[in-house]
Amino acid sequence: MEGELTTLIGPEGEDWRVPVSELESRQKELASRLSDNGLEAALIQTPVDLYYYAGGRQNGTLLVTAEGESRLFVRRSLSRAKHESGDSDSPHTVESFPRMAAFAEEIACNPAMQFGELPHGFASRFASKVGATQDCTQIVHSQREEKSEWELEMMDEGAQVQLAMFEAVAAVGGEGVPEIELVAAAEAVSRAAGFGGNVQMRRFPLQCDRGVIVSGRAGGIPSFFDSAIGGTGPHPMASMGSGFTKIKANEPVLVDLVHLHRGYVVDTTRMFVAGTLPTVWQERLEDMVAVKEEVVDVLGQGLDCSQAWRQGLALAEELGHGDHLMGMAPDQSRFLGHSVGLQLDESPVVAEGFDRPLPIGGTMAIEPKVVHSNGSIGSEDTWVRDEEGMRPITADGAIPWITEW
């Protein structure tokens, strides 16, 4: 098995494991936060956070104590977990998971658990065995809000792949082409670049179609998903995103694409049209770009995300879009931006109730859109807040707001 692990490589043969230095600094920071919150230890068990702290998504449990001890207990695969943790350089031990009856004795502490994300049945059974009563969910979420330089590099690389995805859409689109064929073209680029096939989310039901391309009236159809754009989807079980609607001349085609590079999300939206976009739609797009600039300005000043929402909403209402911003009543979403990282729906959010700024190192997709019964239009880019303000990670000016076929 050890020799076979050398095949776990990126598309050009690169070692795509999370750097050991990243794992070490993350575990050290978690230990410090546990200590600050008076917690003895934490058990990390969600797949995303196992990848974040231990470097891989195995069937296991990572113990991190406030004193800085880290132990990864693995049911399967032990050999792969060792390799993905950095082998002999790993900042934590990698051990076989003992019988559950012996696990509490083995860890010999009172750990907190991720009750805010784990399924209730699993969490209840596991907690009863180890005596866990405290929750560390928000501690983990808060730590992950601030991205490291390496994480930002991953998102920058993902943005380059996303440019090629939009180029693929531009190459195959045109009047009469079904939405779903455009998604397929973008998907092919993304998969070839290493996308793993799943968009990770926190919020139940944990489902999202990462390629939402909607044409004309399909752009005005809501879905189960809490976002501005629903779309028909191909069938009721996949009732979001692109379906079999064909592009018609001079109708807005909204292209909202997500790519994940080594797990890290970048999210961008641009408009396409077969022919020429009517003036009314061009004006709506200009207004949404103005709302975007308002939100970016507020966040760049270090003001609260809730204030960015209120000022963005006020501008949209002033421009006459109150009843169509982020959907049509009663199916409007009440946000203008969402943080991204290893999950699409991280915190904070540009919405009411988030009375704190986007932290330095925070990454957010800002996406004001308007929706009407005959279509939808808007913009979106992924941004990072640094010491100087807000910097675009994705295309920003590299892809035109409107591309004509």
C-alpha positions in Angstrom: 0.0 0.0 0.0 2.9 2.4 0.8 4.1 2.4 -2.8 0.6 2.9 -4.1 0.3 6.1 -2.1 2.8 7.8 -4.5 -0.1 7.9 -7.0 -1.9 10.4 -4.8 -0.8 13.4 -6.9 -2.2 16.4 -8.7 -2.7 16.7 -12.5 0.9 17.5 -13.2 2.4 15.1 -10.7 2.5 17.7 -7.9 2.3 16.7 -4.3 -1.2 18.0 -3.4 -1.1 17.2 0.3 -1.7 20.1 2.7 1.7 21.4 3.8 2.7 20.1 7.2 3.4 23.6 8.3 -0.3 24.5 7.7 -1.5 21.5 9.8 0.9 22.4 12.6 -0.1 26.1 12.8 -3.8 25.2 12.6 -3.6 22.7 15.4 -1.5 25.1 17.5 -4.1 27.9 17.0 -7.0 25.5 17.8 -5.2 24.5 21.1 -4.8 28.2 22.0 -8.5 28.9 21.3 -9.6 26.0 23.4 -7.5 27.3 26.3 -8.9 30.8 25.9 -12.4 29.3 26.1 -11.7 27.1 29.1 -12.0 23.9 27.2 -9.8 20.9 27.9 -9.8 19.4 24.4 -11.8 19.0 21.2 -12.8 16.1 19.0 -12.7 17.0 15.3 -14.9 14.6 13.3 -16.5 16.4 10.4 -14.9 15.6 7.0 -14.1 19.2 6.1 -12.5 19.9 9.4 -10.5 16.6 9.4 -9.1 17.8 6.1 -8.4 21.3 7.5 -6.6 20.1 10.7 -5.3 16.6 9.8 -4.8 16.8 6.0 -7.2 14.1 4.8 -10.8 13.0 4.8 -10.6 9.6 6.5 -13.0 7.8 8.8 -11.6 9.0 12.0 -11.5 11.4 15.0 -8.8 14.0 15.7 -8.2 14.9 19.3 -6.6 18.3 20.0 -6.0 19.3 23.6 -5.5 22.8 25.0 -2.0 21.7 25.9 -1.2 21.1 22.3 -1.3 17.3 22.0 -2.8 16.0 18.8 -3.8 12.4 18.0 -5.7 11.1 15.0 -7.6 7.9 15.5 -8.5 6.2 12.3 -10.9 3.4 11.4 -9.9 3.5 7.7 -7.6 4.1 6.0 -4.7 4.1 8.5 -2.0 4.0 5.9 -3.6 6.8 3.8 -4.2 8.9 6.9 -0.5 8.7 7.8 0.6 9.7 4.2 -1.9 12.6 4.0 -0.8 13.8 7.5 2.8 14.2 6.3 4.2 10.7 7.2 7.1 11.1 9.7 6.8 14.9 9.6 3.1 14.8 10.8 2.4 17.2 13.7 0.1 14.5 15.2 0.3 10.8 15.8 -1.9 8.6 13.6 -3.3 5.6 15.4 -5.9 2.8 14.9 -9.2 3.6 16.4 -9.7 1.4 19.5 -12.9 -0.3 20.5 -15.4 2.4 21.4 -15.6 1.1 25.0 -11.9 1.8 25.4 -11.8 5.1 23.5 -12.8 7.3 26.5 -10.0 5.7 28.6 -7.5 6.2 25.8 -8.1 10.0 25.5 -8.5 10.5 29.2 -10.0 14.0 29.0 -13.3 15.8 28.8 -13.5 16.9 25.2 -15.8 19.3 23.4 -17.5 18.1 20.2 -18.8 19.7 17.0 -22.5 19.4 18.0 -23.4 22.3 15.7 -22.5 20.2 12.6 -22.6 16.5 13.4 -25.8 14.5 12.8 -27.8 14.3 16.0 -27.8 10.5 16.2 -24.0 10.1 15.7 -23.2 13.0 18.0 -25.5 11.7 20.8 -24.1 8.2 20.7 -20.5 9.3 20.6 -20.9 11.9 23.3 -22.5 9.4 25.6 -19.4 7.2 25.4 -16.9 10.0 26.1 -18.9 12.2 28.4 -18.8 15.2 26.0 -21.3 18.0 26.8 -19.6 21.2 25.4 -19.6 22.5 21.9 -16.6 23.6 19.9 -18.4 24.3 16.6 -18.1 28.1 16.7 -14.4 28.0 17.8 -13.6 26.0 14.7 -15.7 28.1 12.4 -14.2 31.3 13.8 -10.6 30.0 13.2 -11.4 29.1 9.6 -12.7 32.6 8.8 -9.1 33.9 8.6 -7.3 32.4 5.6 -3.6 31.8 5.6 -1.3 32.8 2.7 -1.3 29.2 1.5 -5.1 29.1 1.5 -5.2 32.4 -0.5 -2.8 30.9 -3.0 -5.1 28.0 -3.5 -8.0 30.3 -4.2 -5.9 32.4 -6.6 -5.0 29.2 -8.5 -8.7 28.2 -8.5 -9.6 31.6 -10.0 -7.3 30.9 -13.0 -9.2 27.6 -13.6 -12.5 29.5 -13.3 -11.4 31.9 -16.1 -11.0 28.9 -18.4 -14.4 27.7 -17.3 -16.0 30.9 -18.5 -14.0 30.7 -21.7 -15.5 27.3 -22.3 -19.0 28.6 -21.9 -18.2 31.4 -24.3 -16.9 28.9 -26.8 -19.9 26.6 -26.9 -22.9 28.9 -26.2 -25.3 30.5 -28.6 -28.9 30.6 -29.6 -30.6 27.2 -29.3 -28.0 25.6 -27.0 -29.5 24.1 -23.8 -28.4 25.4 -20.4 -27.2 22.0 -19.3 -24.7 21.7 -22.2 -23.0 25.0 -21.1 -22.7 23.5 -17.6 -21.1 20.4 -19.1 -18.5 22.4 -20.9 -17.6 24.3 -17.7 -17.6 21.1 -15.7 -15.1 19.4 -18.1 -12.6 22.2 -17.5 -13.1 22.1 -13.7 -12.8 18.3 -13.4 -9.7 18.1 -15.6 -8.1 20.7 -13.2 -8.8 18.6 -10.2 -12.3 19.4 -8.9 -13.3 16.5 -6.6 -17.0 16.4 -7.5 -18.6 17.8 -4.3 -19.3 21.3 -3.0 -19.1 21.2 0.8 -21.8 23.1 2.8 -22.6 23.6 6.4 -26.3 24.3 6.2 -28.8 21.4 5.9 -29.7 20.0 3.4 -26.0 20.3 2.4 -26.7 20.3 -1.3 -25.7 22.7 -4.1 -25.3 22.6 -7.8 -22.1 24.5 -8.5 -22.9 25.3 -12.1 -26.0 27.5 -12.2 -26.6 28.6 -15.8 -30.1 30.0 -16.4 -31.5 31.5 -19.5 -34.4 33.9 -19.9 -37.5 32.8 -17.9 -35.7 29.9 -16.3 -33.7 32.6 -14.4 -36.9 33.7 -12.6 -37.8 30.2 -11.3 -37.1 29.8 -7.5 -35.8 26.6 -5.9 -35.3 25.1 -2.5 -31.9 26.7 -2.2 -31.5 30.0 -0.3 -30.0 32.1 -3.1 -31.2 34.7 -5.6 -31.1 32.2 -8.5 -33.0 28.9 -8.5 -33.4 27.6 -12.1 -35.4 24.6 -13.2 -32.7 21.9 -12.7 -33.0 18.8 -15.0 -35.7 17.1 -12.9 -37.5 17.5 -9.5 -34.9 15.6 -7.5 -32.2 17.9 -8.9 -34.4 21.0 -8.7 -31.8 23.7 -8.9 -29.6 25.1 -11.5 -29.5 24.3 -15.2 -32.0 22.3 -17.1 -33.1 21.8 -20.7 -34.2 25.4 -21.4 -32.6 26.5 -24.7 -31.0 29.9 -25.1 -33.2 32.4 -27.0 -32.0 35.5 -28.9 -31.5 38.7 -26.8 -32.4 37.1 -23.5 -30.2 37.3 -20.4 -28.2 34.2 -19.6 -26.8 34.2 -16.1 -23.7 32.1 -15.6 -22.8 31.4 -11.9 -19.9 29.1 -11.6 -18.1 27.6 -8.6 -14.7 25.9 -8.7 -12.9 24.2 -5.9 -9.1 24.0 -6.0 -7.8 21.5 -3.5 -11.0 22.0 -1.6 -11.1 25.9 -1.7 -14.1 27.6 -3.2 -14.1 30.5 -5.7 -17.5 31.8 -6.9 -18.1 34.1 -9.9 -21.1 35.2 -11.9 -21.2 36.9 -15.4 -23.8 37.6 -18.0 -24.0 36.2 -21.6 -26.5 36.9 -24.4 -27.1 35.5 -27.9 -27.3 38.8 -29.7 -27.7 42.0 -27.7 -29.0 42.5 -24.2 -32.0 44.9 -24.1 -31.3 48.3 -22.6 -33.5 47.6 -19.5 -31.4 44.6 -18.6 -28.1 46.5 -19.2 -29.3 49.2 -16.8 -30.3 46.6 -14.2 -26.8 45.1 -14.4 -25.2 48.5 -14.0 -27.3 49.0 -10.9 -26.1 45.7 -9.4 -22.5 46.6 -10.1 -23.1 49.8 -8.2 -24.6 47.8 -5.3 -21.6 45.5 -5.4 -19.2 48.5 -5.2 -21.2 49.9 -2.2 -20.9 46.6 -0.3 -17.2 46.2 -1.2 -16.5 49.8 0.1 -18.3 49.2 3.4 -16.4 45.9 4.0 -13.1 47.5 3.0 -13.5 50.1 5.7 -13.7 47.4 8.3 -17.4 48.1 9.1 -19.9 45.5 10.0 -21.3 43.0 7.5 -24.8 44.0 8.7 -24.1 47.6 7.8 -22.9 46.5 4.3 -26.2 44.7 3.9 -28.2 47.7 5.0 -26.4 50.1 2.7 -26.5 47.8 -0.2 -30.2 47.2 0.3 -30.9 50.9 0.6 -29.1 51.6 -2.7 -30.9 48.8 -4.5 -34.3 50.2 -3.2 -33.3 53.7 -4.2 -32.6 52.4 -7.7 -36.0 50.7 -7.8 -35.1 47.1 -7.2 -36.4 46.4 -3.7 -39.0 43.9 -4.8 -36.6 42.0 -7.1 -33.3 42.1 -5.2 -32.0 38.5 -4.6 -35.2 37.0 -5.9 -38.9 37.9 -6.2 -41.3 38.1 -3.2 -42.0 35.9 -1.4 -38.9 34.0 -2.4 -36.3 36.7 -1.8 -33.0 35.9 -0.1 -31.8 38.4 2.5 -28.1 38.6 1.9 -25.7 40.2 -0.6 -22.5 38.2 0.1 -21.4 34.9 1.8 -18.0 33.9 3.0 -16.3 31.0 1.3 -13.4 28.7 2.0 -13.6 24.9 2.3 -17.3 25.4 2.3 -19.6 27.5 0.1 -21.6 29.0 3.0 -19.1 30.1 5.6 -19.4 33.0 8.0 -19.8 36.0 8.2 -22.5 36.9 5.8 -23.5 40.3 4.3 -26.9 40.1 6.1 -28.8 41.4 9.1 -27.5 40.0 12.4 -23.8 39.8 11.4 -22.8 42.8 13.5 -19.0 42.3 12.9 -16.6 43.1 10.1 -15.2 40.6 7.6 -11.9 39.8 9.4 -8.5 40.5 7.8 -7.9 37.3 5.7 -11.6 36.7 5.4 -12.8 35.7 1.9 -16.3 36.5 0.6 -18.3 36.1 -2.6 -20.3 39.3 -3.1 -23.2 38.8 -5.5 -26.0 41.4 -5.8 -28.6 40.1 -8.4 -32.1 41.1 -9.5 -34.7 38.6 -10.6 -37.8 39.1 -12.7 -40.3 36.6 -14.2 -38.5 36.8 -17.6 -35.0 36.5 -16.3 -32.3 37.4 -13.9 -29.1 39.5 -13.9 -26.2 40.3 -11.6 -22.5 40.1 -10.8 -20.4 38.2 -8.5 -16.7 37.9 -7.6 -14.8 36.4 -4.7 -12.8 38.9 -2.5 -10.4 38.9 0.3 -10.0 41.6 2.9 -6.4 42.5 3.6 -4.6 45.4 5.4 -5.4 47.7 2.5 -9.1 46.9 2.1 -10.8 44.5 -0.3 -8.9 42.7 -3.1 -10.6 40.7 -5.8 -9.5 37.0 -6.0 -11.5 36.1 -9.0 -11.9 37.8 -12.4 -13.2 41.2 -11.4 -12.3 43.1 -14.6 -10.7 40.1 -16.4 -14.1 38.8 -17.7 -16.5 41.4 -19.2 -19.8 41.8 -17.3 -21.6 40.9 -20.6 -20.4 38.5 -23.3 -22.2 38.3 -26.6 -22.4 35.2 -28.7 
